[in-house]
Amino acid sequence: MNGLRQVKGAVFVMIIRAALQFALIACFFLHPVGGSAAPYAAMVMDARTGEVLHSRNADTKLHPASLTKMMTLYVVFDAVERGEIGLDQKVKISRNAAKEPPSKLGLREGQKVKLRYLIRAAAVRSANDAATALGEAVSGSEARFARRMNDMAKAMGLNKTNFKNAHGLTEQGHLSTARDMTVLGRHLFYDFPDYYNLFSRRSTSAGQKMVRNTNRRLLNAYRGADGIKTGYTRAAGFNLVASAERGGKRVIATVFGGRSVASRNQRIAELLDMGFSRSPNRVAVKKPRRPVLNLPGSIVTRSGRVVRSSRPPLRPIAAPVDGALIAMAEDISDVLAEVALNETTIPDLAEFVEATDLGNGRTGLNQRPVLRPLVAQGSAQEELASDLRDGQGALRASGEGERLWGINVGLFNTRGEAERKLLQTALVEIATLEAAKRSVVRGPRGWEANFLGLSEDGATLACRRLNARNLSCTPNGPG
């Protein structure tokens, strides 16, 4: 009898052990290590118009994790453009930044690192220590930087977002939504197109080491994907804002609460596919209105761009600069910003044209050395003013006699758009337009972008070459 009881007891123990082992195995496969049952949310948007193509729980406040760094980088890009800080400025790493948990670059307290490398580490590696250092460099402390992030979010219309830090690690009250993060991703693409290619790099140098992109699996697997940002914490789950372009369409999709990297990427791919299938083939692009922070001492141009802040410039300007030249210098600063990030140097502008497709908003700046980096040496406005005083400026007076022709390259809603188009066109077609004068004229239907001071043959040749690239161009004779 006792023997039978012992056998039954042994069998019962074996059954319990087997059940426990099965449960553990099931948990492992259904909930991979590091995964969490975070709430799910998603949104799909046509980036060209801002039209929402799909949403689920898109306005539920959730933990954004490292998607936060999209706003961190947006504010830093804005500060660079304002002249508050330079890409070559060395940032002293604080104890607060150095002690941030992974993912991190491995910065040491007291170490000095160029701002450009911190930007790369935050964008590509999603390094928490780099994000904190960026915030402290711009605002003096992470708390003040978080307030600036929130001010920018408010100006952008992200009404359900509140930031408490620059890196996105879980903190009470640090929340956002799938809708707000999608809108932020769209602003990054349109407001800072010359920096955007950072998010598509599979790897890059962060100064002290090479870093690999946390989003490289999707970038490698999904055709047309070129960004933007991943995020993970236990509370948030696996988050991702992704953008892709196919056949002239651009779609942005966001996922909160993924269970694993693989399942999150699979879901994002499905959402992007949905977006491409639902979005129209042809549509008028409606760029989002860029938010402007009216910080003390800022000067805001008619096009809504900030050209100077209350902080002193990196170098004193020797003489006043005409407003039109400042506007042009702003556009040069935009186009050369990524050149500065890459620390590239070359004497020949023509090589820049070969490595760049500015007409489509894409750059090949990392393919070869191009251009002397004006931004890296200080203010693009100052460099331009110096060149103009020396008679070497890009805006040169038109010649006499036969140089009475011009070309028109488009009609735009704002002066800023027209000025940007002129600069982009000049860089694409430098062979015929290098000596032409750029002119923006306000007409009854908008802002006309023109090149003046060409000969008849020069205007005809320029338009023929631009039209061959599917770019608008109309020659105009004298008068």
C-alpha positions as CSV (number, residue, x, y, z in Angstrom):
1,M,0.0,0.0,0.0
2,N,2.8,2.4,1.0
3,G,4.6,1.5,-2.2
4,L,1.5,2.4,-4.3
5,R,1.2,5.7,-2.6
6,Q,4.9,6.4,-3.3
7,V,4.4,5.6,-6.9
8,K,1.4,7.9,-7.2
9,G,3.3,10.7,-5.4
10,A,6.2,10.3,-7.8
11,V,3.9,10.4,-10.8
12,F,2.1,13.5,-9.4
13,V,5.5,15.3,-8.9
14,M,6.5,14.4,-12.5
15,I,3.2,15.8,-13.8
16,I,3.6,19.0,-11.9
17,R,7.2,19.4,-13.1
18,A,6.2,18.8,-16.7
19,A,3.4,21.3,-16.5
20,L,5.7,23.9,-15.0
21,Q,8.3,23.3,-17.8
22,F,5.6,23.6,-20.4
23,A,4.4,26.9,-19.0
24,L,8.0,28.3,-18.9
25,I,8.6,27.2,-22.5
26,A,5.3,28.8,-23.6
27,C,6.1,32.0,-21.8
28,F,9.5,32.1,-23.5
29,F,8.1,31.8,-27.0
30,L,5.0,33.9,-26.6
31,H,6.8,36.6,-24.6
32,P,10.4,36.8,-25.7
33,V,13.0,38.0,-23.1
34,G,12.7,41.7,-22.7
35,G,9.2,41.9,-24.1
36,S,6.2,43.2,-22.3
37,A,2.5,43.3,-22.5
38,A,2.5,47.1,-23.1
39,P,-0.6,48.6,-24.6
40,Y,-0.8,48.6,-28.4
41,A,-1.3,51.7,-30.6
42,A,-0.7,52.4,-34.2
43,M,-1.1,55.1,-36.9
44,V,-0.4,55.3,-40.6
45,M,-0.2,58.7,-42.4
46,D,0.4,59.9,-45.9
47,A,3.4,62.1,-45.3
48,R,2.7,64.2,-48.4
49,T,-0.6,65.6,-47.0
50,G,-0.8,64.5,-43.4
51,E,-3.9,62.5,-44.1
52,V,-4.5,59.7,-41.6
53,L,-4.9,56.3,-43.4
54,H,-5.2,54.1,-40.3
55,S,-5.3,54.5,-36.6
56,R,-5.8,52.4,-33.5
57,N,-5.6,53.7,-30.0
58,A,-3.7,56.6,-31.6
59,D,-4.6,59.1,-29.0
60,T,-3.9,56.9,-25.9
61,K,-1.1,58.3,-23.8
62,L,1.7,55.8,-23.6
63,H,5.4,55.6,-22.9
64,P,7.3,56.7,-26.0
65,A,10.7,55.3,-24.9
66,S,13.5,56.3,-27.3
67,L,11.0,57.8,-29.8
68,T,11.6,60.8,-27.5
69,K,15.0,61.3,-29.1
70,M,13.2,62.5,-32.3
71,M,12.2,65.6,-30.4
72,T,15.6,65.8,-28.7
73,L,17.2,65.9,-32.1
74,Y,14.6,68.3,-33.6
75,V,15.3,70.8,-30.8
76,V,19.1,70.4,-31.3
77,F,18.8,70.9,-35.1
78,D,16.7,74.0,-34.4
79,A,19.3,75.3,-31.9
80,V,22.1,74.8,-34.5
81,E,20.1,76.7,-37.1
82,R,19.5,79.6,-34.7
83,G,23.3,79.8,-34.1
84,E,23.0,79.0,-30.4
85,I,25.5,76.1,-30.7
86,G,27.8,74.9,-33.4
87,L,28.3,71.4,-34.8
88,D,32.0,71.5,-34.0
89,Q,31.5,72.8,-30.5
90,K,32.9,70.4,-28.0
91,V,30.5,69.4,-25.2
92,K,31.9,68.5,-21.8
93,I,30.2,65.3,-20.6
94,S,28.6,65.7,-17.2
95,R,28.3,63.0,-14.5
96,N,24.6,63.0,-15.1
97,A,25.1,62.1,-18.8
98,A,27.9,59.6,-18.2
99,K,25.8,57.6,-15.8
100,E,22.8,57.1,-18.0
101,P,22.0,53.4,-18.5
102,P,22.2,51.6,-21.9
103,S,21.8,51.9,-24.7
104,K,24.7,54.3,-24.6
105,L,27.9,55.4,-26.3
106,G,30.1,54.9,-23.2
107,L,30.9,58.6,-22.6
108,R,33.1,59.4,-19.6
109,E,32.5,62.3,-17.1
110,G,34.7,65.2,-18.1
111,Q,35.3,64.0,-21.6
112,K,34.8,66.5,-24.4
113,V,32.9,65.4,-27.6
114,K,31.9,67.4,-30.7
115,L,28.2,68.0,-30.9
116,R,28.1,66.3,-34.4
117,Y,29.2,63.0,-32.8
118,L,26.5,63.3,-30.1
119,I,23.9,63.9,-32.7
120,R,25.0,60.8,-34.7
121,A,25.1,58.6,-31.5
122,A,21.6,59.7,-30.5
123,A,20.1,59.3,-34.0
124,V,21.7,56.1,-35.1
125,R,22.6,54.2,-31.9
126,S,19.9,55.7,-29.7
127,A,22.5,56.4,-27.1
128,N,21.0,57.7,-23.8
129,D,24.2,59.4,-22.6
130,A,24.5,61.3,-25.9
131,A,20.9,62.5,-25.7
132,T,21.4,63.8,-22.2
133,A,24.6,65.5,-23.2
134,L,22.9,67.2,-26.1
135,G,20.1,68.5,-23.9
136,E,22.6,69.9,-21.4
137,A,24.7,71.5,-24.1
138,V,21.7,73.4,-25.6
139,S,19.9,74.4,-22.4
140,G,22.4,74.0,-19.6
141,S,20.4,71.2,-17.8
142,E,18.3,68.3,-18.8
143,A,15.3,69.8,-16.9
144,R,15.4,73.1,-18.8
145,F,15.9,71.2,-22.1
146,A,12.8,69.1,-21.3
147,R,10.8,72.3,-20.9
148,R,12.1,73.5,-24.3
149,M,11.0,70.1,-25.8
150,N,7.6,70.6,-24.4
151,D,7.4,74.2,-25.7
152,M,8.3,72.8,-29.2
153,A,5.7,70.1,-28.8
154,K,3.1,72.6,-28.0
155,A,4.1,74.8,-31.0
156,M,3.9,71.7,-33.2
157,G,0.4,70.8,-31.9
158,L,1.4,67.6,-30.0
159,N,-1.3,68.2,-27.5
160,K,-1.0,64.9,-25.6
161,T,2.7,64.7,-25.3
162,N,4.8,65.6,-22.2
163,F,8.5,65.1,-21.9
164,K,10.5,64.8,-18.7
165,N,13.9,63.9,-20.1
166,A,15.9,63.9,-23.3
167,H,16.4,60.1,-23.7
168,G,13.0,58.5,-23.2
169,L,13.7,56.2,-20.2
170,T,10.5,55.6,-18.2
171,E,9.6,58.4,-15.9
172,Q,6.2,59.3,-14.4
173,G,4.4,61.8,-16.6
174,H,6.7,61.2,-19.6
175,L,4.1,60.2,-22.2
176,S,3.0,60.6,-25.8
177,T,0.7,59.1,-28.4
178,A,1.0,57.3,-31.7
179,R,-0.6,60.3,-33.4
180,D,1.9,62.8,-31.9
181,M,4.9,60.7,-32.7
182,T,3.8,60.3,-36.3
183,V,3.3,64.1,-36.6
184,L,6.7,64.6,-35.1
185,G,8.3,62.2,-37.6
186,R,6.7,64.1,-40.4
187,H,8.1,67.4,-39.2
188,L,11.6,65.9,-38.9
189,F,11.4,64.9,-42.6
190,Y,10.1,68.2,-43.9
191,D,11.6,70.7,-41.5
192,F,15.2,69.3,-41.5
193,P,15.6,67.5,-44.8
194,D,19.4,68.0,-44.8
195,Y,19.7,66.1,-41.5
196,Y,17.1,63.4,-42.3
197,N,19.5,61.0,-44.0
198,L,21.1,60.4,-40.6
199,F,18.2,58.1,-39.7
200,S,18.8,55.8,-42.7
201,R,22.5,55.1,-42.0
202,R,23.2,51.5,-41.2
203,S,26.3,52.7,-39.3
204,T,28.3,55.8,-38.7
205,S,31.3,57.2,-36.8
206,A,30.4,58.8,-33.4
207,G,34.0,59.9,-32.9
208,Q,35.3,57.4,-30.4
209,K,33.7,54.4,-32.2
210,M,31.5,53.3,-35.0
211,V,27.9,52.8,-34.1
212,R,25.3,50.6,-35.8
213,N,21.7,51.6,-36.4
214,T,19.1,50.1,-34.0
215,N,16.7,50.1,-37.0
216,R,18.9,48.4,-39.5
217,R,16.8,45.2,-39.7
218,L,13.8,47.2,-41.1
219,L,16.1,49.4,-43.3
220,N,17.6,46.3,-44.8
221,A,14.3,44.3,-45.2
222,Y,11.7,46.8,-46.3
223,R,12.1,48.4,-49.7
224,G,12.1,52.2,-49.6
225,A,12.5,52.5,-45.8
226,D,14.8,55.3,-44.7
227,G,14.0,56.0,-41.0
228,I,13.1,57.0,-38.5
229,K,13.5,55.9,-34.8
230,T,13.1,52.8,-32.6
231,G,12.4,52.7,-28.9
232,Y,12.2,50.1,-26.2
233,T,11.6,50.0,-22.4
234,R,9.8,47.4,-20.4
235,A,6.9,49.8,-19.8
236,A,6.7,50.8,-23.4
237,G,7.3,47.6,-25.3
238,F,8.9,47.8,-28.7
239,N,8.1,51.1,-30.4
240,L,8.9,52.3,-33.9
241,V,8.2,55.3,-36.1
242,A,9.1,54.3,-39.7
243,S,9.0,56.2,-43.0
244,A,9.3,54.8,-46.5
245,E,9.1,56.1,-50.0
246,R,7.9,54.2,-53.1
247,G,6.8,55.4,-56.5
248,G,6.5,59.0,-55.4
249,K,4.5,58.1,-52.3
250,R,5.8,58.6,-48.8
251,V,4.2,56.9,-45.8
252,I,4.9,57.2,-42.1
253,A,3.7,54.4,-39.7
254,T,4.0,54.2,-35.9
255,V,3.7,51.3,-33.6
256,F,3.6,51.3,-29.8
257,G,3.7,48.2,-27.6
258,G,5.3,45.7,-29.9
259,R,6.1,42.3,-28.2
260,S,9.5,41.9,-29.9
261,V,11.8,43.4,-32.5
262,A,10.6,40.8,-35.1
263,S,6.9,41.2,-34.4
264,R,7.2,45.0,-34.3
265,N,9.0,45.1,-37.6
266,Q,6.5,42.7,-39.2
267,R,3.6,44.9,-38.0
268,I,5.3,48.1,-39.3
269,A,5.8,46.5,-42.7
270,E,2.1,45.6,-42.8
271,L,1.1,49.1,-41.8
272,L,3.4,50.6,-44.4
273,D,2.0,48.3,-47.1
274,M,-1.5,49.4,-46.0
275,G,-0.4,53.0,-46.3
276,F,1.0,52.6,-49.8
277,S,-2.2,50.8,-50.9
278,R,-4.5,53.4,-49.5
279,S,-2.7,56.6,-50.5
280,P,-3.4,58.1,-53.9
281,N,-0.8,58.0,-56.7
282,R,-0.7,61.7,-57.2
283,V,-1.5,64.4,-54.7
284,A,-0.4,67.9,-54.0
285,V,2.2,68.0,-51.2
286,K,1.1,70.0,-48.2
287,K,4.1,70.5,-46.0
288,P,3.5,71.0,-42.3
289,R,3.8,74.5,-41.0
290,R,7.1,74.6,-39.2
291,P,6.8,75.6,-35.5
292,V,8.8,78.6,-34.3
293,L,9.9,79.2,-30.7
294,N,10.0,82.9,-30.0
295,L,12.9,82.7,-27.6
296,P,14.2,86.0,-26.1
297,G,16.3,87.9,-28.6
298,S,15.2,85.9,-31.6
299,I,14.7,87.5,-35.0
300,V,12.1,85.8,-37.1
301,T,12.0,86.5,-40.9
302,R,8.9,86.8,-43.0
303,S,9.3,83.2,-44.0
304,G,9.1,82.1,-40.4
305,R,12.8,81.4,-40.0
306,V,14.9,82.4,-37.0
307,V,18.2,84.0,-38.1
308,R,19.7,85.0,-34.8
309,S,19.2,84.3,-31.0
310,S,20.0,86.1,-27.8
311,R,23.3,84.2,-27.5
312,P,26.3,85.8,-29.1
313,P,27.3,84.5,-32.5
314,L,30.2,82.1,-32.8
315,R,32.3,84.9,-34.3
316,P,31.6,88.6,-34.5
317,I,30.2,89.9,-37.8
318,A,32.4,92.6,-39.1
319,A,29.7,94.5,-41.0
320,P,25.9,94.6,-41.4
321,V,24.5,92.0,-43.8
322,D,21.6,92.8,-46.1
323,G,18.4,91.0,-45.2
324,A,18.2,89.2,-48.5
325,L,21.7,87.9,-48.1
326,I,20.9,86.6,-44.6
327,A,17.9,84.7,-46.1
328,M,20.2,83.2,-48.7
329,A,22.7,82.3,-46.1
330,E,20.0,80.5,-44.1
331,D,19.3,78.3,-47.1
332,I,23.0,77.7,-47.6
333,S,23.3,76.7,-43.9
334,D,20.5,74.2,-44.4
335,V,22.0,72.6,-47.4
336,L,25.5,72.5,-45.9
337,A,24.4,71.3,-42.5
338,E,24.9,67.6,-43.3
339,V,28.2,68.5,-45.0
340,A,29.3,69.9,-41.7
341,L,28.2,66.9,-39.9
342,N,30.4,64.7,-42.1
343,E,33.4,67.0,-41.7
344,T,34.0,66.9,-45.5
345,T,36.3,69.2,-47.4
346,I,36.9,69.7,-51.1
347,P,37.7,72.6,-53.4
348,D,35.5,71.8,-56.3
349,L,31.7,72.4,-56.0
350,A,31.0,70.3,-59.1
351,E,31.8,67.2,-57.2
352,F,29.1,68.2,-54.8
353,V,26.6,68.2,-57.6
354,E,27.6,64.7,-58.6
355,A,27.2,63.4,-55.1
356,T,23.9,65.1,-54.5
357,D,20.4,65.0,-55.8
358,L,19.0,68.0,-54.1
359,G,16.1,68.2,-56.6
360,N,14.5,65.1,-54.9
361,G,15.4,66.2,-51.4
362,R,18.0,63.4,-51.1
363,T,21.7,63.8,-50.5
364,G,24.7,61.6,-51.2
365,L,26.9,63.5,-48.9
366,N,28.4,60.5,-47.2
367,Q,29.5,59.0,-50.6
368,R,32.5,61.3,-51.2
369,P,34.1,64.4,-49.8
370,V,32.2,67.5,-50.9
371,L,32.4,71.2,-50.3
372,R,34.1,73.2,-47.6
373,P,31.9,72.9,-44.5
374,L,30.9,76.5,-43.7
375,V,28.7,75.6,-40.8
376,A,31.5,73.6,-39.1
377,Q,33.6,76.8,-39.1
378,G,31.0,79.0,-37.6
379,S,28.1,80.8,-39.0
380,A,27.1,80.4,-42.7
381,Q,25.8,84.0,-42.6
382,E,29.2,85.2,-41.5
383,E,31.1,83.2,-44.2
384,L,28.7,84.5,-46.9
385,A,29.1,88.1,-45.7
386,S,32.9,87.8,-45.8
387,D,32.8,86.3,-49.3
388,L,30.6,89.0,-50.6
389,R,32.8,91.7,-49.2
390,D,35.7,90.1,-51.0
391,G,33.8,90.1,-54.3
392,Q,33.6,86.3,-54.3
393,G,30.0,85.9,-53.3
394,A,27.6,83.5,-54.9
395,L,25.3,86.4,-55.9
396,R,27.2,88.2,-58.6
397,A,26.0,91.1,-60.6
398,S,24.8,90.3,-64.1
399,G,27.0,91.2,-67.0
400,E,26.4,93.9,-69.6
401,G,25.1,93.6,-73.1
402,E,23.9,90.1,-74.1
403,R,23.4,88.9,-70.5
404,L,19.8,90.2,-70.4
405,W,18.0,86.9,-70.3
406,G,16.7,84.9,-67.4
407,I,14.9,81.8,-66.4
408,N,12.0,81.0,-64.1
409,V,12.1,77.8,-62.1
410,G,8.7,78.0,-60.4
411,L,6.0,79.7,-58.4
412,F,5.8,79.2,-54.7
413,N,3.6,80.0,-51.7
414,T,6.3,81.6,-49.6
415,R,9.5,83.5,-50.2
416,G,11.4,80.9,-48.2
417,E,10.3,78.1,-50.6
418,A,11.3,80.1,-53.6
419,E,14.8,80.9,-52.1
420,R,15.4,77.3,-51.3
421,K,14.4,76.2,-54.8
422,L,16.9,78.7,-56.3
423,L,19.7,77.4,-54.2
424,Q,18.9,73.8,-54.9
425,T,18.7,74.5,-58.7
426,A,21.9,76.4,-58.7
427,L,23.8,73.5,-57.0
428,V,22.2,71.0,-59.4
429,E,23.0,73.1,-62.5
430,I,26.1,74.9,-61.5
431,A,27.7,74.7,-65.0
432,T,25.2,77.2,-66.5
433,L,23.9,79.1,-63.4
434,E,27.1,79.7,-61.4
435,A,27.3,83.3,-62.5
436,A,23.6,84.1,-62.5
437,K,21.8,86.3,-60.1
438,R,19.0,84.8,-58.0
439,S,15.9,86.8,-57.8
440,V,12.6,86.3,-55.9
441,V,9.7,88.4,-57.0
442,R,6.3,88.5,-55.3
443,G,3.5,88.4,-57.9
444,P,-0.3,88.2,-57.7
445,R,-0.2,84.4,-57.6
446,G,2.8,83.9,-55.3
447,W,6.6,84.1,-55.2
448,E,8.4,83.7,-58.5
449,A,11.9,82.1,-58.4
450,N,14.2,83.5,-61.2
451,F,17.8,83.5,-62.3
452,L,18.9,86.7,-64.1
453,G,21.9,87.9,-66.0
454,L,22.1,85.1,-68.6
455,S,22.7,85.2,-72.3
456,E,20.0,83.8,-74.6
457,D,22.1,80.7,-75.3
458,G,22.8,80.3,-71.5
459,A,19.1,80.5,-70.6
460,T,18.1,78.1,-73.3
461,L,20.9,75.6,-72.3
462,A,20.0,75.9,-68.6
463,C,16.4,75.1,-69.2
464,R,17.1,72.2,-71.6
465,R,19.4,70.6,-68.9
466,L,16.9,71.2,-66.1
467,N,14.0,69.9,-68.1
468,A,16.0,66.8,-68.8
469,R,16.0,66.2,-65.0
470,N,12.2,66.8,-64.9
471,L,12.7,70.2,-63.2
472,S,10.6,73.1,-64.2
473,C,12.3,75.9,-66.2
474,T,11.1,78.6,-68.5
475,P,13.5,81.0,-70.4
476,N,12.6,84.7,-70.3
477,G,13.9,87.3,-72.8
478,P,14.8,90.9,-72.2
479,G,11.8,92.9,-70.7
